[in-house]
Each structure stands twice: as structure tokens, then as C-alpha cells.
Amino acid sequence: MKLADLLRDVKTLEIHAPAALEIAGIAYDSRAVTPGAAFVAIRGFESDGHRYIPQAVGKGAACVICEEAPAADIPYVIVEDSRLALAEMSRNFFHDPGAEMTLIGVTGTNGKTTTTYLVKHLLEQKKGATVGLIGTNGNMIGSEFLHTERTTPESYELQKLLREMAEAGCTHVVMEVSSHSLVLHRVAGLRFAVGIFTNLTQDHLDFHGTMEEYARAKSLLFPMCDRAVINLDDEWSAFMLERCKCPALTFAERENAGLMASGIELSASGVEFTAGFNGVSERVKLGIPGLFSVYNALGVIGTGLSLGLDLHDCADSLASAKGVKGRVEVVQTDGDYTILIDYAHTPDALENVLKSMRRVTRGRLVALFGCGGDRDRTKRPIMGRIAADNADFVVVTSDNPRTENPEAIIADILAGMEHSETPREVITDRPSAIEWAIEHHLPGDVIVLAGKGHEDYQIVGHEKHHMDEREIVADILEKRKRDR
């Protein structure tokens, strides 16, 4: 591709390279540069890509896209924002694949993954669509599953993935849109047919600083959308609606919204409620327990309605939808007790899953959880207090300590439990903590393993170590069977 075509619609400040220069690829990591590629020098949080321009030149880069003139003798283009330029160049390089498909974006703190899977199921079942999925649990091209490292890929990888989806015949793509991806321009240049707002609760304040900045980041999705679907019961809904430049369909249980839920029934096997829209009502059943499942279902229905489906089709699809790995996932046990694996790693998510399980627990509700290292420390005591207030027994353990001391993280959690009489056990090693919880269960107990969800690893230092809670539980149960 010629440089002039690569730079189409990119805001450049200076161009010191021939327009007809042939560009064979794009790289933003000097180690990934191949001969003829354009190297985009990005100022990161830990390192500055401008320092690696000599390495990129040495590997055969044809041109450098940067925010300041390079010392190396190489054609270069100065841009205002290298991250934004990377996104726009990547879109051009892959010939704007997003424009060939219908894009649906889901943003919010909790519920994004479940919502994307349910929307995928709805579109496949009721529109006969081939659907790509991008998110926390992994990426999918139709039925093909691809592992991923982050919720929303960097813009180059995202555009490459969208091109692969388009070439594979995908008609629709539903994706989680993280606050990081919006602030860091990973999704810049995309146009979404529908954008969904699930909720906003404390998370990622280590990155955003304040809830207002976190909300502002999430709201950046909606100017990129043709239609919005907004949870009106969330306290940040007005903030999102103010920033919508498109028609918005609101949903709620408590507030007066366009799409309403009433007659809610909760059970250990799922939720049931009546959805009302434009004078029409349908009974909705979804086999995922918890009040939050009502809101996830409403968001999915709102999306279906925004894409031309009727209420009956949406309700019928949800009735046959399956649960999502790591989201209130029931694990087989060896007795009269229940183990659930859930990704709840924020205060609101932990409170939601515990309150939901409280309603269906015959024995004790046991919460086993930790907090991630090198992340927002302020939520640790909050989660400690929530666990103590909503569970009958708490097991405090580790969850991706990264470069922090696990005991120090646990101490932060315990600070929120100082004045609680809820019994607790502290076991730093997570597999040992899970074994302790199983060995000390009582009949009718529900043990919630919170925080890891779909993750099959533990991050210690800078390294990922394999750790799948499903395997841990299975090994413990097998050992118990042998010891009988």
C-alpha cells in the first residue's frame, strides 16, 4: 500500500516521506518490524517507542510515524497522536473491514461478556447471522475460538481480526469495548450500529483516577454509535445519555424506561420476568441465576429491538441461551453443596453475586476471593466489607498478586472486615484455600469462588502460571474420593 493511502484521514503535522512510498506492513513494537513496514512510535506508560526507532530502522522499516522528528536517517511523518494514527492507519491498511459488517459494542463495568455471548446467540438464532465475538473470555469467528490477552485488542490487531472475520463471512461482530480501549484509541475509526451501556461501578481507578474520568471514558463509545441501549437504573445513565448523539432505547426495572422488566422471579436455575415494550409484553426466561441476569437480558433484548427483531423473537432466543464460562458457572461437587465460579472482581460484582446467591442458599453462603496486585488498592477494603456483610463465611486468598506482596494485598482486604463478626479464614495460596473451603463445607452450602472466572492462570510477578479453578476442584474431589 502506498503511504498516501495509508495516511488517508490521518491528522498529520509534517510529512517527510514520498507519497508513493510502498508500505508492506505496520508495526508499533520494534521487535515486530519487518522489511518495508511503517513503524509507529508510541509513547507508552512504561516506555517510549521513539527510543526504539533505531532498532526499527535496523530491521528494515521503510518509514516512521512519530510525534517528534527522529534522529535516524529515514523517511518520517509527524502526527499529533501516534496511538490515534495507528488506529486510523490500521483501518486503512486492512481496507476498513468494520464497514463491511454490523458492529455491536458493549461497555460498562459488569455484564459485558455475558451480554456479548447472549447477543451472539440471538443474532445467530433469529437473523441467521454469522457472528464474530471479541472480548474478555476470548475471540470467536463464528464457532472458531481464539484466545486473547486483553478485552479489546490493540487497534492493529483489532483491525486485522475484523478483516479475518469479514473474510470468513461474518455479517455481525459483537464486542466488549473497554474503557482503556476507548481512551487509548484502540477502537478509533469504527462505527457501531448499536452501543450498549450495562452499568458503572468502581474499577480501574488506578488508570482513570476518578469515577468521573472512568465514566467519561465509557461514554466515548456513544458518539461512535447509530443507536444506544442504556441501563436507566444505573446512576451513571444520565451521564451516558447526555453524551449520546444518537437515538437511545433505555431499559430498567425501577425507572420508567422504554423497555421495562416486571414480575421478576429468581431461582438457583435462572431468572424469569415480563418484558414490556411499546404496549407489548413477553415472559422471558434465562438460565443464568442472579438479578443482574435480568439487566443483561434487557440489554440483549434492547439490542435485538434496535436491530429490527421483535420482542417475541428476543424472548424466545434467551430461553435457549446457555451460561458463559466463569459467569455464575456451576461446578459439579461430590455432595449436598454447590460451588460457583464467577469473575466478580469489583465491589459491585461481588455484592451482586453474593446477594443473588443469598436468595437461593439453604445452608451457608461462603465467599472465597482476593484482589489483584498492581491495581486499584481502594477497592480492597470495600470488597472485604462487602464479603463480610453478605456472606456467612469468608475465605480471603490471592488473585493475580503480580508484583505486590500477596500478604499486603490481603491486609488491605482485611482492613474492611475489622468491625465484622463474620467468621473468616486467611489462606494465601489459592488452591489450598479452595481445598480448605471444600473440606469444611456443610450441607446446603454455596461456595462462591470469586475473581478468576474464565481465567486459567495466576499472575505472580510478571509471569503467568497455569491455574484453572475447575481443574483444582476436580483434583480435590478426586482426592476426597480416593481417601474415603
Stockholm file with secondary structure:
# STOCKHOLM 1.0

chainA/1-484         MKLADLLRDVKTLEIHAPAALEIAGIAYDSRAVTPGAAFVAIRGFESDGHRYIPQAVGKGAACVICEEAPAADIPYVIVEDSRLALAEMSRNFFHDPGAEMTLIGVTGTNGKTTTTYLVKHLLEQKKGATVGLIGTNGNMIGSEFLHTERTTPESYELQKLLREMAEAGCTHVVMEVSSHSLVLHRVAGLRFAVGIFTNLTQDHLDFHGTMEEYARAKSLLFPMCDRAVINLDDEWSAFMLERCKCPALTFAERENAGLMASGIELSASGVEFTAGFNGVSERVKLGIPGLFSVYNALGVIGTGLSLGLDLHDCADSLASAKGVKGRVEVVQTDGDYTILIDYAHTPDALENVLKSMRRVTRGRLVALFGCGGDRDRTKRPIMGRIAADNADFVVVTSDNPRTENPEAIIADILAGMEHSETPREVITDRPSAIEWAIEHHLPGDVIVLAGKGHEDYQIVGHEKHHMDEREIVADILEKRKRDR
#=GR chainA/1-484 SS CBHHHHTTTCCEEEEESCTTCBCCEEESSGGGCCTTEEEECCBCSSCBGGGGHHHHHHTTCSEEEESSCCSSSSCEEEESCHHHHHHHHHHHHTTCGGGGSEEEEEESSSSHHHHHHHHHHHHHHHSCCCEEEESTTCEEETTEEECCSSSSCCHHHHHHHHHHHHHTTCSEEEEECCHHHHHTTTTTTCCEEEEEECCCCSCCHHHHCSHHHHHHHHHTTGGGEEEEEEETTSTTHHHHHHTCCSCEEEEESSSCCSEEEEEEEEETTEEEEEEEETTEEEEEEESSCSHHHHHHHHHHHHHHHHTTCCHHHHHHHHHTCCCCTTSSEEECCSSSCEEEEECCCSHHHHHHHHHHHHTTCSSCEEEEECCCTTSCTTHHHHHHHHHHHHCSEEEECCSCCBTSCHHHHHHHHHHTTTTCCCCEEECSSHHHHHHHHHHTCCTTCEEEEESCTTCCEEEETTEEEECCHHHHHHHHHHHHHHHC
#=GC SS_cons         CBHHHHTTTCCEEEEESCTTCBCCEEESSGGGCCTTEEEECCBCSSCBGGGGHHHHHHTTCSEEEESSCCSSSSCEEEESCHHHHHHHHHHHHTTCGGGGSEEEEEESSSSHHHHHHHHHHHHHHHSCCCEEEESTTCEEETTEEECCSSSSCCHHHHHHHHHHHHHTTCSEEEEECCHHHHHTTTTTTCCEEEEEECCCCSCCHHHHCSHHHHHHHHHTTGGGEEEEEEETTSTTHHHHHHTCCSCEEEEESSSCCSEEEEEEEEETTEEEEEEEETTEEEEEEESSCSHHHHHHHHHHHHHHHHTTCCHHHHHHHHHTCCCCTTSSEEECCSSSCEEEEECCCSHHHHHHHHHHHHTTCSSCEEEEECCCTTSCTTHHHHHHHHHHHHCSEEEECCSCCBTSCHHHHHHHHHHTTTTCCCCEEECSSHHHHHHHHHHTCCTTCEEEEESCTTCCEEEETTEEEECCHHHHHHHHHHHHHHHC
//
